[in-house]
Amino acid sequence: NSIDREEYCGVVEIKNTGSSCIYLKDCTFDFEDDDGHLLQSDKLITKAPDVIAPGEFGYFFNSGYIDETVSLENGINLVPNFVVQVCTKGEKAIINYEVTDLDIRDNDYGLGVKVTGRVNNDTEEETNSINVMIIAVFFDSNGEIIDVGFTYADPMSPGGKASFEIS
């Protein structure tokens, strides 16, 4: 990149193949060389959504830098260590908000894409600035995940809307 450091974007896609809702509890990204030697470990991995219904997908993801002192001569491999468990609240833990006015376009200066839209709070509960996460999963032309972006919706009253932008 522009500061001459190795960057990574790690994404783990989880499909709920069971019959109960599952909770994405925790994840660590370990980086190992080709001999399995630990080179680096990242623990602040984002998850979205927290709870996934049967047949649905969830993601653990992060991007960052490889430590400057890490040698890449013997390869580097992302080894995710994650914990999922049955969600005790079941489907009551899942709230799907309607997204409208969705637009996807090139970002300024050729720096990827920009996703904009609005999320509608069609529940009877007020939201705060951290309990509605909006994610965008980006795929290449072969259908492989290349990145996950996210943002949080502004607080919304029941029936309210909030705009969002993910770059």
C-alpha positions as CSV (number, residue, x, y, z in Angstrom):
1,N,0.0,0.0,0.0
2,S,1.0,3.7,0.1
3,I,2.9,3.3,3.3
4,D,4.7,0.1,2.2
5,R,3.0,-2.2,4.6
6,E,1.3,-5.5,4.0
7,E,-2.5,-5.3,4.5
8,Y,-5.0,-8.0,5.0
9,C,-8.7,-8.4,4.7
10,G,-10.0,-11.5,6.4
11,V,-13.6,-12.8,6.1
12,V,-15.1,-16.0,7.5
13,E,-18.6,-16.8,6.2
14,I,-20.7,-18.9,8.4
15,K,-23.9,-20.6,7.0
16,N,-26.4,-21.9,9.6
17,T,-27.1,-25.4,8.4
18,G,-29.0,-26.4,11.5
19,S,-32.6,-26.0,12.6
20,S,-32.0,-23.5,15.4
21,C,-30.8,-19.9,15.4
22,I,-27.1,-19.6,16.2
23,Y,-25.2,-16.8,17.9
24,L,-21.8,-15.7,16.5
25,K,-20.0,-15.4,19.8
26,D,-16.3,-14.7,19.3
27,C,-13.4,-15.0,16.8
28,T,-9.7,-14.6,16.7
29,F,-7.6,-14.4,13.5
30,D,-4.3,-16.2,13.8
31,F,-1.7,-15.8,11.1
32,E,0.6,-18.7,10.6
33,D,3.5,-19.5,8.2
34,D,3.4,-22.6,6.0
35,D,4.9,-24.7,8.9
36,G,2.1,-23.7,11.3
37,H,4.2,-21.3,13.3
38,L,2.2,-18.4,14.8
39,L,3.2,-15.0,13.3
40,Q,0.5,-12.7,14.6
41,S,-2.9,-12.8,16.3
42,D,-5.8,-10.3,16.0
43,K,-8.6,-10.5,18.5
44,L,-10.9,-7.6,17.8
45,I,-12.8,-9.3,15.0
46,T,-16.2,-7.8,13.9
47,K,-19.2,-10.1,13.6
48,A,-22.5,-9.5,11.7
49,P,-25.2,-10.2,12.3
50,D,-24.9,-11.5,15.8
51,V,-27.6,-14.1,15.3
52,I,-28.4,-16.0,12.1
53,A,-31.5,-18.1,11.3
54,P,-31.3,-21.5,9.7
55,G,-30.2,-21.2,6.1
56,E,-28.9,-17.7,6.6
57,F,-25.3,-16.4,6.5
58,G,-23.2,-14.5,9.1
59,Y,-19.7,-13.1,9.0
60,F,-16.6,-12.6,11.1
61,F,-14.4,-10.0,9.4
62,N,-11.5,-7.6,9.9
63,S,-8.8,-5.8,8.0
64,G,-5.5,-4.5,9.2
65,Y,-1.8,-4.6,8.8
66,I,0.6,-7.4,9.1
67,D,3.2,-6.5,11.7
68,E,6.3,-5.0,10.1
69,T,8.6,-7.5,11.9
70,V,6.7,-10.5,10.5
71,S,8.6,-12.4,7.8
72,L,6.5,-13.5,4.8
73,E,9.3,-15.7,3.4
74,N,7.6,-18.9,4.6
75,G,4.1,-17.9,3.5
76,I,1.3,-16.5,5.6
77,N,-2.1,-18.2,6.2
78,L,-5.1,-16.8,8.0
79,V,-6.4,-19.3,10.6
80,P,-9.7,-18.3,12.1
81,N,-10.7,-19.6,15.6
82,F,-14.3,-18.9,16.2
83,V,-17.1,-19.9,18.6
84,V,-20.8,-20.2,17.7
85,Q,-23.6,-21.4,19.9
86,V,-27.3,-22.0,19.8
87,C,-29.2,-18.7,20.5
88,T,-31.4,-19.2,23.5
89,K,-33.8,-16.4,22.4
90,G,-34.3,-18.1,19.0
91,E,-35.9,-16.1,16.2
92,K,-37.0,-13.4,18.7
93,A,-33.3,-12.2,18.7
94,I,-33.5,-11.4,15.0
95,I,-34.8,-8.1,13.8
96,N,-34.7,-7.5,10.0
97,Y,-35.1,-3.9,9.1
98,E,-36.3,-2.9,5.6
99,V,-33.7,-1.2,3.4
100,T,-34.9,1.3,0.8
101,D,-33.3,3.8,-1.6
102,L,-30.3,1.4,-2.1
103,D,-27.6,2.6,-4.5
104,I,-24.2,1.2,-5.3
105,R,-21.8,3.3,-7.3
106,D,-18.1,4.0,-7.8
107,N,-16.5,5.8,-4.9
108,D,-14.7,9.1,-5.5
109,Y,-11.2,8.9,-7.0
110,G,-11.6,5.3,-8.0
111,L,-11.3,4.1,-4.4
112,G,-13.7,1.1,-4.6
113,V,-17.5,1.5,-4.3
114,K,-20.0,3.4,-2.2
115,V,-23.2,1.9,-0.9
116,T,-26.0,4.3,0.2
117,G,-29.5,3.7,1.4
118,R,-32.1,4.1,4.2
119,V,-33.1,1.7,6.9
120,N,-36.6,1.8,8.2
121,N,-37.5,1.0,11.8
122,D,-40.8,-0.8,11.4
123,T,-40.8,-2.0,15.0
124,E,-42.4,-0.4,18.0
125,E,-39.0,0.0,19.7
126,E,-36.7,3.0,19.6
127,T,-33.2,2.2,18.5
128,N,-29.9,3.7,19.6
129,S,-26.7,4.4,17.6
130,I,-25.2,0.9,18.1
131,N,-28.0,-1.6,17.9
132,V,-28.7,-1.5,14.2
133,M,-25.7,-2.6,12.1
134,I,-25.8,-2.5,8.3
135,I,-23.4,-4.7,6.4
136,A,-22.4,-4.9,2.8
137,V,-20.7,-8.0,1.5
138,F,-18.6,-7.4,-1.6
139,F,-18.0,-10.2,-4.1
140,D,-15.6,-10.5,-7.1
141,S,-16.7,-11.6,-10.5
142,N,-16.3,-15.3,-9.5
143,G,-18.6,-14.9,-6.5
144,E,-15.8,-15.0,-4.0
145,I,-16.0,-12.6,-1.0
146,I,-13.4,-9.9,-1.2
147,D,-14.5,-7.6,1.7
148,V,-17.2,-6.8,4.2
149,G,-18.1,-3.2,5.0
150,F,-20.4,-2.0,7.8
151,T,-21.8,1.0,9.6
152,Y,-24.4,1.7,12.3
153,A,-27.7,3.4,11.8
154,D,-28.4,6.7,13.6
155,P,-31.0,6.4,16.4
156,M,-34.5,5.9,15.1
157,S,-37.9,6.2,16.7
158,P,-40.6,3.7,15.9
159,G,-41.6,4.1,12.2
160,G,-38.5,6.3,11.7
161,K,-35.8,6.1,9.0
162,A,-32.0,6.6,9.0
163,S,-29.7,7.0,6.0
164,F,-26.4,5.2,5.7
165,E,-23.2,5.1,3.7
166,I,-20.7,2.3,3.4
167,S,-17.5,2.8,1.4
